[in-house]
Amino acid sequence: MPTEPLPGTLDVIGPDTFAEHGYPHEAWKRLRREAPVHWFDLPGGVGFWAVTKREDIVWISKQPTRFLNAPRLAIFEEGAPVEGERTMARHLLNMDPPEHASFRKVASGWFTPRAIQRRAEEVRRITRDLLAEMAGDGEERTGDFVHDLTAPLTLHVLADMLGVPRSDWPLMFRWTNQIAGSADPEYQVGEDQTAGVEDARLGMFAYFNDLAAERRQNPRDDMVSVLANAALDDGRPVPTFELMSYYLLLVIAGNETTRNAASGGLLALIENPGELQKLRAEPGLVPTAVEEIVRWTTPVIQFCRTPIEDVELKGQKIRARDSLCLLYPSANRDEDVFDEPDVFRVDRKPNPHVGFGIGEHFCLGANLARLELRVIFDELARRMDAVELDGPFERMRSSFLGGVKRMPLRYRIQPA
């Protein structure tokens, strides 16, 4: 019998598929088995190679001078022209060596394990304050986990690090949703998704341009001040466009990824009550559970790499300047790496996931994300007596982020 056709483009990176059904793990599994490096066409002649195996993603990611981040950040359904994807912002995600290291260095001191650990008490306090509002007197209640906990927690922590006044936090939240959710009709402004992204980008650039100017005159102990007054390796200040792009990246990445991992992590625990019970019985498993949550949810779906020369990978001849789409959730379910990859286990060890990327572009904020997730699930493991979904788990329409818009719950949380 003839084999069935391989999954189509929209099955592999289609935003409607993600929004309605979550990640297409069955499609990716088939690609890993039959065509681990597979070409897909997109409108406008800007197709891509889908790379689905962990070993290939790691191999590509560890050669940053051979496989470039620029010029194409990621694959989008509409097949935007490659050059058009460079104009919105210029930050760490679309920089290559040696420039990338110089720009990364100016902020890296704020994200070391020691620097992040100094924030642990504040993250714990914010989490407990939010949980106190959710808990009431310990009676059964309903609410939305994204609205009540994950979104305000990540926004509070990041805005505090940046030095953004509390009165402006709603602006950060709106701009984040407009950019990260640009393909979702709920967050679109204007006639198409480009208009919404541009509206948010210009608003954010203008806001941080004013704030950076003020911090040059009156620096404080915050990241806006650090970046506004930083010097690159060659002694130059960070150029204005790159500086504004840096702030944009921190706001988007700092808000979206952790809140989506936390929301998806609680969903995994609800759907696997035995694992929730295991975590409640042994809270010391929280750090291991967090790594499994990152593997399971993999909030960033994909990034692109562009080879500077022809290369062969898994028998496929890839031309220079072709787009390689690295599918991280697929890598995190690779049967050759993970025992029972489609099973959620809070005590999984080892767990060599690539949920934070790998190589030179390993997530700058990974230590902060881990801290926030550990605090959230430590508090929930100790205090949540009952939890279940109280309505649809609503995902964002996106080809890039595994976003969560709403997570209605019915629950009981012990008061502090």
BELRAUR-V422146 format. One record per pair of residues at least 12 apart in sequence whose ideal C-beta (glycine too) atoms are under 10 Angstrom apart, sorted by sequence separation. I is the first residue (numbers start at 1). GAP is how many residues later the second one is. D is the distance in whole Angstrom. If there is no record, write none. Layout:
i=(I:I)
gap=(GAP:GAP)
d=(D:D)
//
This chain:
i=(12:37:38:70:71:72:73:91:92:159:181:182:184:212:215:216:307:308:309:310:338:393:394:395:11:14:37:38:71:72:73:90:91:156:159:174:182:183:187:211:212:215:216:230:276:307:308:311:337:338:356:392:393:394:10:13:36:37:38:71:72:134:155:158:159:179:182:183:211:214:215:275:306:307:337:338:355:356:392:393:394:11:12:35:36:37:70:71:73:92:133:134:155:174:178:181:182:212:213:227:228:306:307:337:338:391:392:393:11:12:36:37:70:73:133:181:182:208:212:227:230:306:307:337:391:392:393:7:10:11:35:36:131:152:155:178:179:180:211:212:227:275:305:306:307:337:390:391:12:36:73:130:131:155:158:178:179:182:228:304:305:306:334:389:390:391:7:8:11:12:31:33:36:37:74:130:133:154:177:178:179:208:209:224:227:228:304:305:332:334:389:390:391:7:11:31:32:33:36:70:73:74:130:178:179:180:208:227:269:304:305:332:333:334:388:389:390:6:7:31:32:73:130:152:155:175:178:179:216:268:303:304:305:331:332:388:389:390:7:28:30:31:32:72:127:130:131:151:154:175:178:179:224:302:303:304:331:332:387:388:389:7:27:29:69:70:71:126:129:130:177:178:223:224:227:302:303:331:332:386:387:388:6:7:28:32:48:69:70:129:175:176:223:265:268:269:272:301:302:303:329:330:331:386:387:6:27:28:50:69:70:71:127:151:174:175:178:179:265:268:301:302:303:328:329:384:386:387:4:12:46:48:49:68:69:70:126:127:130:151:174:175:178:212:224:267:300:301:302:328:329:385:386:387:7:13:48:68:69:126:129:175:223:265:266:301:302:328:331:384:385:386:6:7:12:47:68:69:126:175:176:212:262:265:268:300:301:302:326:328:384:385:6:11:13:46:67:68:70:127:171:174:175:261:264:265:267:268:298:299:300:301:328:383:384:385:4:10:46:70:123:126:127:174:264:267:298:299:328:383:384:3:7:9:48:64:65:69:123:126:209:212:223:262:265:298:326:346:380:382:383:6:8:9:46:47:64:65:171:172:175:212:261:264:265:297:298:326:382:383:7:8:9:42:46:64:65:123:171:261:264:295:296:298:380:383:6:9:42:43:44:45:46:64:122:123:126:209:212:263:264:295:298:379:13:40:42:43:44:46:122:172:205:208:209:212:261:262:264:297:298:346:12:42:43:44:45:46:64:171:205:208:211:258:261:263:295:296:13:42:43:44:64:123:207:208:257:260:261:262:295:296:379:9:12:41:42:44:46:119:122:205:206:208:209:260:261:294:295:9:46:122:168:205:208:260:261:12:44:204:205:207:208:257:259:260:292:9:119:204:257:258:119:202:205:208:257:7:164:168:201:204:205:208:256:257:295:6:164:201:204:207:256:116:296:115:162:165:253:295:296:164:201:204:253:296:297:163:200:204:296:162:295:296:111:295:296:110:163:200:292:293:163:200:292:296:292:293:295:292:300:303:289:291:292:298:300:163:289:290:292:295:298:299:300:305:163:288:289:291:292:294:295:296:298:299:300:163:164:288:289:291:295:297:298:303:163:164:288:289:291:292:294:295:296:161:162:163:164:286:288:291:293:294:295:13:15:16:161:162:163:285:288:290:291:292:294:13:15:160:161:162:163:285:291:293:294:12:13:14:15:159:160:161:162:163:288:292:300:13:162:282:291:299:158:161:162:282:291:9:10:278:279:9:275:278:279:179:275:277:278:294:9:274:275:276:299:180:272:274:275:176:179:180:272:274:275:294:175:179:180:271:272:275:329:272:325:328:176:177:180:181:269:294:175:176:180:268:294:297:175:176:179:180:267:269:173:176:177:268:172:176:177:265:290:291:294:171:172:175:176:180:290:293:265:290:172:173:290:291:164:172:176:287:290:293:289:290:293:162:289:290:287:290:164:286:287:290:162:286:289:290:161:162:286:289:89:286:287:88:286:287:158:159:162:285:286:289:158:161:285:286:158:261:283:284:286:158:159:283:286:155:158:159:283:285:286:157:158:283:284:301:302:303:157:257:279:283:301:302:155:257:279:282:283:301:302:154:155:158:280:281:300:301:154:157:279:280:299:300:301:154:279:280:299:300:301:154:278:279:280:299:151:154:155:276:277:280:298:299:78:150:151:153:154:276:279:280:297:299:76:77:88:153:154:257:76:151:152:154:258:262:297:89:150:151:154:257:261:265:269:276:88:150:151:153:257:261:84:88:149:150:253:254:258:259:262:266:87:150:151:253:254:257:258:261:262:265:266:269:276:88:89:110:111:150:151:253:257:258:261:265:269:88:110:146:149:150:258:259:262:263:78:80:87:145:146:149:150:250:254:258:262:266:273:78:89:150:249:250:253:254:258:261:262:265:269:273:78:89:107:110:146:150:249:253:76:106:109:110:145:146:149:259:270:145:254:258:262:266:269:270:271:107:144:270:106:107:146:106:145:266:145:267:271:106:107:266:270:103:106:105:106:106:267:103:105:106:266:105:102:103:264:102:103:263:102:106:107:264:101:102:106:263:99:99:102:98:103:260:102:103:260:106:267:270:264:266:103:107:263:264:270:103:106:110:256:263:264:267:260:261:263:266:270:103:107:256:260:262:263:267:99:103:107:260:261:263:264:266:256:257:259:260:263:256:257:259:260:262:266:256:257:95:256:253:256:90:252:91:92:95:90:91:94:89:90:91:93:89:90:91:92:90:91:92:89:90:91:94:89:90:91:93:88:89:91:92:89:90:91:92:89:90:91:93:88:89:93:91:92:91:89:19:18:19:16:15:15:161:193:93:158:161:186:94:96:187:188:93:94:96:158:184:186:187:157:184:186:187:96:184:185:183:184:154:157:158:182:183:184:154:157:181:182:183:180:181:182:183:187:181:183:154:157:180:182:183:187:85:153:177:184:186:180:181:183:180:184:82:150:153:154:179:181:150:153:180:82:181:74:75:76:150:177:74:75:149:74:75:177:73:74:75:73:74:149:72:73:145:149:72:71:72:69:70:72:69:70:71:145:68:69:70:67:68:69:67:68:66:67:68:82:66:67:68:23:64:66:67:82:22:61:63:66:67:145:65:66:61:63:67:145:22:57:60:63:66:123:127:131:138:140:57:126:130:140:144:60:124:128:138:143:144:146:57:63:75:119:123:127:131:135:142:145:146:72:74:75:116:119:123:126:127:130:131:134:135:141:142:71:72:75:116:117:124:125:134:135:144:51:60:67:72:74:75:116:120:123:124:127:128:50:71:72:74:75:111:115:116:119:120:123:124:127:131:51:60:68:72:111:113:114:115:116:119:122:123:127:131:151:48:51:59:110:111:113:116:117:120:121:124:150:151:49:110:111:112:116:120:124:128:48:49:104:108:111:116:119:56:67:104:107:110:111:113:146:150:49:56:107:110:111:113:146:147:149:55:67:101:145:146:147:148:53:100:104:146:147:149:53:100:144:145:146:147:148:51:52:144:145:146:51:97:144:145:146:49:60:93:96:143:144:145:49:51:61:95:96:143:144:60:95:142:143:145:49:51:57:61:142:143:56:58:92:93:141:142:143:49:57:92:141:142:49:56:57:61:140:141:143:57:92:93:140:141:92:140:141:23:49:50:51:52:57:58:139:140:23:48:49:50:51:52:53:54:57:138:139:22:23:37:47:48:49:50:51:52:56:57:134:138:37:38:46:47:48:49:50:51:52:54:55:135:136:138:139:36:37:39:46:48:49:50:51:52:53:54:57:134:135:136:138:23:36:37:38:47:52:53:54:56:135:137:35:36:37:39:51:52:54:55:58:134:135:136:35:36:50:51:54:135:35:37:42:52:53:54:55:132:135:52:53:54:55:131:18:39:40:53:54:131:132:39:53:54:131:132:40:131:15:37:38:129:13:128:13:12:69:67:69:61:36:58:32:64:65:31:58:61:62:63:64:57:61:62:63:64:32:36:54:60:61:62:28:31:32:54:59:60:61:54:57:58:59:61:28:29:32:57:58:61:28:32:33:57:24:27:28:32:23:25:29:32:54:24:25:28:29:23:24:28:29:22:23:25:25:23:32:23:18:13:29:12:29:13:12:25:26:25:12:77:77:78:76:77:76:75:76:74:75:74:73:74:22:23:22:21:19:20:19:18:19:20:18:19:18:19:23:15:17:18:22:15:16:18:15:17:18:14:15:16:18:15:18:19:13:14:15:18:13:15:19:12:13:10)
gap=(12:12:12:12:12:12:12:12:12:12:12:12:12:12:12:12:12:12:12:12:12:12:12:12:13:13:13:13:13:13:13:13:13:13:13:13:13:13:13:13:13:13:13:13:13:13:13:13:13:13:13:13:13:13:14:14:14:14:14:14:14:14:14:14:14:14:14:14:14:14:14:14:14:14:14:14:14:14:14:14:14:15:15:15:15:15:15:15:15:15:15:15:15:15:15:15:15:15:15:15:15:15:15:15:15:15:15:15:16:16:16:16:16:16:16:16:16:16:16:16:16:16:16:16:16:16:16:17:17:17:17:17:17:17:17:17:17:17:17:17:17:17:17:17:17:17:17:17:18:18:18:18:18:18:18:18:18:18:18:18:18:18:18:18:18:18:19:19:19:19:19:19:19:19:19:19:19:19:19:19:19:19:19:19:19:19:19:19:19:19:19:19:19:20:20:20:20:20:20:20:20:20:20:20:20:20:20:20:20:20:20:20:20:20:20:20:20:21:21:21:21:21:21:21:21:21:21:21:21:21:21:21:21:21:21:21:21:21:22:22:22:22:22:22:22:22:22:22:22:22:22:22:22:22:22:22:22:22:22:22:22:23:23:23:23:23:23:23:23:23:23:23:23:23:23:23:23:23:23:23:23:23:24:24:24:24:24:24:24:24:24:24:24:24:24:24:24:24:24:24:24:24:24:24:24:25:25:25:25:25:25:25:25:25:25:25:25:25:25:25:25:25:25:25:25:25:25:25:26:26:26:26:26:26:26:26:26:26:26:26:26:26:26:26:26:26:26:26:26:26:26:26:26:26:27:27:27:27:27:27:27:27:27:27:27:27:27:27:27:27:27:27:28:28:28:28:28:28:28:28:28:28:28:28:28:28:28:28:28:28:28:28:29:29:29:29:29:29:29:29:29:29:29:29:29:29:29:29:29:29:29:29:29:29:29:29:30:30:30:30:30:30:30:30:30:30:30:30:30:30:30:31:31:31:31:31:31:31:31:31:31:31:31:31:31:31:31:31:31:31:31:32:32:32:32:32:32:32:32:32:32:32:32:32:32:32:32:32:32:32:33:33:33:33:33:33:33:33:33:33:33:33:33:33:33:33:34:34:34:34:34:34:34:34:34:34:34:34:34:34:34:34:34:34:35:35:35:35:35:35:35:35:35:35:35:35:35:35:35:35:35:35:36:36:36:36:36:36:36:36:36:36:36:36:36:36:36:36:37:37:37:37:37:37:37:37:37:37:37:37:37:37:37:38:38:38:38:38:38:38:38:38:38:38:38:38:38:38:38:39:39:39:39:39:39:39:39:40:40:40:40:40:40:40:40:40:40:41:41:41:41:41:42:42:42:42:42:43:43:43:43:43:43:43:43:43:43:44:44:44:44:44:44:45:45:46:46:46:46:46:46:47:47:47:47:47:47:48:48:48:48:49:49:49:50:50:50:51:51:51:51:51:52:52:52:52:53:53:53:54:54:54:55:55:55:55:55:56:56:56:56:56:56:56:56:56:57:57:57:57:57:57:57:57:57:57:57:58:58:58:58:58:58:58:58:58:59:59:59:59:59:59:59:59:59:60:60:60:60:60:60:60:60:60:60:61:61:61:61:61:61:61:61:61:61:61:61:62:62:62:62:62:62:62:62:62:62:63:63:63:63:63:63:63:63:63:63:63:63:64:64:64:64:64:65:65:65:65:65:66:67:67:67:68:68:68:68:69:69:69:69:69:70:70:70:70:70:71:71:71:71:72:72:72:72:72:72:72:73:73:73:73:73:73:73:74:74:74:75:75:75:75:75:75:76:76:76:76:76:76:77:77:77:77:77:77:78:78:78:78:79:79:79:79:79:79:79:80:80:80:80:80:80:80:81:81:82:82:82:82:83:83:83:83:83:83:84:84:84:85:85:85:86:86:87:87:87:87:88:88:88:88:89:89:89:89:90:90:90:91:91:91:92:92:92:92:92:92:93:93:93:93:94:94:94:94:94:95:95:95:95:96:96:96:96:96:96:97:97:97:97:97:97:97:98:98:98:98:98:98:99:99:99:99:99:99:99:100:100:100:100:100:100:100:101:101:101:101:101:101:101:102:102:102:102:102:102:103:103:103:103:103:104:104:104:104:104:104:104:104:105:105:105:105:105:105:105:105:105:105:106:106:106:106:106:106:107:107:107:107:107:107:107:108:108:108:108:108:108:108:108:108:109:109:109:109:109:109:110:110:110:110:110:110:110:110:110:110:111:111:111:111:111:111:111:111:111:111:111:111:111:112:112:112:112:112:112:112:112:112:112:112:112:113:113:113:113:113:113:113:113:113:114:114:114:114:114:114:114:114:114:114:114:114:114:115:115:115:115:115:115:115:115:115:115:115:115:115:116:116:116:116:116:116:116:116:117:117:117:117:117:117:117:117:117:118:118:118:118:118:118:118:118:119:119:119:120:120:120:121:121:121:122:122:122:123:123:123:123:124:124:125:125:126:126:127:127:127:127:128:129:129:129:130:130:130:131:131:131:131:132:132:132:132:133:134:134:135:135:135:136:136:136:137:137:137:138:138:139:139:139:139:139:140:140:140:140:140:140:140:141:141:141:141:141:142:142:142:142:142:142:142:143:143:143:143:143:143:143:143:144:144:144:144:144:145:145:145:145:145:145:146:146:147:147:148:148:149:149:150:150:150:151:151:151:152:152:152:152:153:153:153:153:154:154:154:155:155:155:155:156:156:156:156:157:157:157:157:158:158:158:158:159:159:159:159:160:160:160:161:161:162:163:164:165:165:167:168:169:204:204:207:207:207:208:209:209:209:209:210:210:210:210:210:210:210:211:211:211:211:212:212:212:213:213:214:214:214:214:214:214:215:215:215:215:215:216:216:216:216:216:217:217:218:218:218:218:218:218:219:219:219:219:219:220:220:220:221:221:222:222:222:222:222:222:223:223:223:224:224:226:226:226:226:226:227:227:227:228:228:228:229:229:229:230:230:230:231:231:231:231:232:233:233:234:234:234:235:235:235:235:236:236:236:237:237:237:238:238:239:239:239:239:240:240:240:241:241:241:241:241:242:242:242:242:242:242:243:243:244:244:244:244:245:245:245:245:245:245:245:245:245:245:246:246:246:246:246:247:247:247:247:247:247:247:248:248:248:248:248:248:248:248:248:248:248:249:249:249:249:249:249:249:249:249:249:249:249:249:249:250:250:250:250:250:250:250:250:250:250:251:251:251:251:251:251:251:251:251:251:251:251:252:252:252:252:252:252:252:252:252:252:252:252:252:252:253:253:253:253:253:253:253:253:253:253:253:253:253:253:253:254:254:254:254:254:254:254:254:254:254:254:254:254:255:255:255:255:255:255:255:255:256:256:256:256:256:256:256:257:257:257:257:257:257:257:257:257:258:258:258:258:258:258:258:258:258:259:259:259:259:259:259:259:260:260:260:260:260:260:261:261:261:261:261:261:261:262:262:262:262:262:263:263:263:263:263:264:264:264:264:264:264:264:265:265:265:265:265:265:265:266:266:266:266:266:267:267:267:267:267:267:268:268:268:268:268:268:268:269:269:269:269:269:270:270:270:270:270:270:270:271:271:271:271:271:272:272:272:273:273:273:273:273:273:273:273:273:274:274:274:274:274:274:274:274:274:274:274:275:275:275:275:275:275:275:275:275:275:275:275:275:276:276:276:276:276:276:276:276:276:276:276:276:276:276:276:277:277:277:277:277:277:277:277:277:277:277:277:277:277:277:277:278:278:278:278:278:278:278:278:278:278:278:279:279:279:279:279:279:279:279:279:279:279:279:280:280:280:280:280:280:281:281:281:281:281:281:281:281:281:282:282:282:282:282:283:283:283:283:283:283:283:284:284:284:284:284:285:285:286:287:287:287:288:288:289:290:291:292:292:293:294:294:295:295:295:296:296:296:296:296:296:297:297:297:297:297:298:298:298:298:298:298:299:299:299:299:299:299:299:300:300:300:300:300:301:301:301:301:301:301:302:302:302:302:303:303:303:303:304:304:304:304:304:305:305:305:305:306:306:306:306:307:307:307:308:309:309:310:311:312:312:313:313:314:315:316:316:317:318:320:321:321:322:322:323:324:324:325:325:326:327:327:371:372:373:374:375:375:376:377:377:377:378:378:379:379:379:380:380:380:380:381:381:381:382:382:382:383:383:383:383:384:384:384:385:385:385:385:386:386:386:387:387:389)
d=(6:6:5:10:7:10:6:8:6:10:9:8:9:6:9:5:8:6:9:9:9:9:4:10:5:10:7:9:10:6:8:9:10:7:6:9:9:10:9:5:8:5:6:9:10:6:8:9:9:8:7:10:7:8:9:10:9:6:8:7:8:5:6:8:9:10:5:10:9:9:7:8:8:7:10:8:9:9:7:6:9:9:6:8:7:8:9:5:9:9:7:7:9:9:9:8:5:7:8:10:7:6:7:6:8:8:9:8:4:7:5:8:7:9:9:10:10:7:4:6:9:7:9:9:9:8:10:7:10:9:8:4:9:9:6:10:8:10:8:9:10:9:10:6:7:10:9:4:10:10:10:7:7:6:10:5:5:8:10:10:8:7:10:7:4:9:8:9:9:7:6:9:9:7:9:5:10:10:9:7:10:9:10:10:6:9:5:5:9:10:7:5:9:4:10:9:5:10:7:9:6:10:9:9:9:9:9:7:8:6:9:9:10:9:10:7:4:8:8:5:6:5:10:9:8:10:7:5:9:9:9:6:6:10:5:7:8:8:10:8:9:9:9:8:8:6:10:7:10:10:4:7:10:10:8:7:8:6:6:5:10:6:10:9:9:9:7:10:9:6:8:9:9:7:9:5:6:5:6:10:7:7:7:7:5:10:8:6:5:9:9:8:8:8:8:9:10:9:6:9:10:10:9:8:4:7:9:10:9:5:7:10:10:9:10:4:9:8:8:7:10:5:8:9:9:10:6:8:9:8:8:10:10:9:7:6:8:6:9:9:8:8:9:9:9:10:10:7:7:5:8:8:4:8:10:8:5:9:6:6:9:10:7:8:9:7:8:7:9:6:4:9:7:9:7:9:5:10:10:6:9:9:10:4:5:6:6:9:9:9:7:7:6:10:9:9:9:9:10:10:10:9:5:9:7:8:9:7:9:9:9:9:7:9:5:6:10:10:10:10:8:5:10:10:10:8:5:9:9:5:8:8:9:5:9:10:7:8:10:7:7:6:10:8:7:4:9:9:10:10:4:7:8:7:10:8:6:5:7:8:8:8:6:7:6:8:9:10:8:8:9:10:7:7:5:5:9:9:8:6:4:10:9:8:8:8:9:10:8:9:8:8:7:10:9:6:9:8:10:8:9:9:5:9:8:8:8:7:5:6:8:9:9:8:6:8:9:9:7:9:9:9:10:8:4:8:9:6:7:7:8:6:8:10:5:10:10:8:8:3:9:6:10:10:9:10:9:7:8:10:5:9:9:8:6:9:9:10:10:7:7:9:9:9:9:10:5:8:8:9:10:10:7:4:4:4:10:9:10:7:8:8:8:9:9:9:10:9:9:10:10:8:8:10:8:10:4:9:9:9:9:7:7:9:7:6:8:10:9:9:5:10:9:10:10:10:9:9:10:9:10:7:7:7:9:10:10:8:9:9:5:9:9:9:9:10:10:7:10:10:10:9:7:9:7:9:6:8:8:6:10:8:10:9:8:7:8:10:9:9:5:6:8:7:9:9:6:9:4:7:9:9:9:9:5:10:8:8:8:6:8:9:4:7:9:8:3:10:6:9:9:6:6:9:9:10:6:7:8:8:7:5:10:9:6:9:8:8:7:5:5:5:6:10:9:8:4:5:6:8:5:5:7:6:7:9:7:9:8:6:10:10:10:9:9:9:7:10:8:7:10:9:8:10:9:10:9:8:10:9:7:9:5:8:9:6:9:8:6:10:7:10:9:10:7:8:9:10:8:10:5:10:9:6:5:9:8:9:8:6:9:8:8:10:7:8:10:10:6:10:8:9:8:8:7:6:5:5:8:10:8:10:9:9:10:8:9:9:9:9:6:5:9:9:9:8:7:10:10:10:6:9:6:6:10:9:9:7:9:9:10:7:10:8:4:10:9:5:7:7:9:10:9:9:9:9:6:6:7:6:6:9:8:7:9:9:9:9:9:9:5:9:7:8:8:9:5:8:7:8:10:10:10:8:9:9:9:9:9:6:6:9:4:9:10:8:9:8:6:10:10:8:8:9:9:9:7:5:7:7:8:9:9:9:6:6:10:7:6:9:9:9:7:7:5:9:8:5:10:6:6:8:5:8:6:8:10:9:10:10:10:5:8:5:8:9:10:8:7:8:9:10:10:8:5:8:10:9:6:9:9:7:9:8:9:8:7:10:9:10:8:9:9:10:7:5:8:8:7:7:8:8:7:4:10:8:10:10:9:8:9:8:8:10:8:10:7:8:10:9:10:8:6:10:5:9:6:8:8:8:8:10:7:9:10:4:9:6:6:9:6:7:9:6:6:7:8:5:9:9:10:10:9:9:10:9:9:9:10:9:7:5:5:7:9:8:9:9:9:8:10:9:7:9:8:9:9:9:10:9:7:7:9:9:10:9:9:10:8:10:8:5:9:10:6:6:10:9:9:9:8:6:9:7:10:6:7:6:10:6:6:7:9:8:10:10:8:10:9:10:4:9:8:7:6:9:8:9:10:7:10:7:9:5:9:8:4:10:10:9:8:7:7:10:9:9:9:8:7:9:10:10:8:10:8:9:7:10:7:7:10:10:8:10:8:10:9:9:6:7:7:9:4:7:10:10:10:10:6:9:9:10:9:7:8:6:9:9:9:8:10:7:9:5:5:6:9:7:10:10:10:9:9:9:6:10:10:9:9:10:10:10:6:7:9:8:5:10:9:9:10:9:9:9:4:8:8:5:6:10:4:9:9:7:8:9:7:6:10:10:4:10:5:10:9:10:9:7:8:10:9:9:9:9:10:7:9:5:8:10:10:10:9:8:9:9:10:8:10:7:9:9:8:10:8:9:7:9:8:10:10:5:7:8:4:9:9:10:10:5:7:9:7:5:9:5:7:7:8:7:10:7:8:6:10:7:9:10:9:9:7:9:8:7:8:8:10:6:8:9:9:9:10:10:6:10:7:6:8:8:9:9:10:7:9:8:6:7:6:9:9:10:6:6:7:6:10:9:6:10:9:4:9:9:7:9:6:8:10:7:10:9:7:7:9:7:8:4:5:9:7:8:8:10:5:6:10:9:7:8:8:9:9:9:6:10:9:8:7:7:9:8:10:10:10:5:10:8:9:8:9:9:9:10:9:9:7:9:8:9:9:8:8:9:10:9:10:7:10:6:5:6:7:5:9:9:9:9:10:9:8:6:9:6:9:8:10:9:10:9:9:10:5:9:8:10:10:10:10:10:9:9:10:5:8:10:4:6:9:5:9:7:9:10:9:9:9:9:8:5:7:10:5:10:5:7:10:8:9:9:5:10:9:9:9:9:10:9:9:9:9:9:8:8:9:6:5:8:7:9:10:9:8:10:10:9:8:7:5:7:8:9:7:10:8:7:6:10:10:6:7:9:7:10:6:9:10:8:10:7:10:9:10:9:6:10:9:10:9:8:9:7:7:9:10:7:7:6:9:10:8:8:9:9:5:9:8:8:10:6:4:9:9:7:6:8:10:8:6:10:9:9:5:5:10:10:7:10:10:7:7:7:9:7:6:9:7:10:9:10:7:9:9:10:10:7:9:5:7:6:5:7:8:8:10:8:8:10:7:6:10:7:10:10:7:7:7:5:8:10:6:10:5:9:8:8:7:10:9:8:7:9:6:9:9:9:5:6:10:10:8:9:8:4:5:5:5:5:8:10:9:7:5:9:10:7:7:7:9:6:10:8:9:9:9:6:10:9:4:8:7:5:10:6:10:9:8:4:9:8:8:8:5:7:5:8:8:10:4:7:7:10:4:6:8:9:5:9:8:7:9:8:10:6:7:7:10:9:8:8:4:5:9:8:9:9:6:10:7:9:7:8:10:7:8:6:7:8:10:7:5:9:7:10:9:9:9:5:8:7:10:8:10:9:7:6:7:10:9:10:7:8:9:9:9:6:9:8:7:7:7:8:4:6:5:5:9:7:6:9:8:10:4:8:6:7:9:9:10:9:8:6:9:6:10:7:7:8:8:7:8:9:4:6:8:10:10:9:9:7:9:7:7:8:9:9:8:7:9:5:9:9:8:10:8:10:6:10:10:9:10:7:9:8:8:8:8:9:10:7:9:10:10:9:9:6:5:6:7:7:8:5:8:10:9:9:6:9:8:8:5:6:7:9:8:4:7:8:7:10:10:6:8:8:7:7:5:9:9:10:5:10:9:5:7:9:10:7:9:9:5:10:9:10:9:10)
//
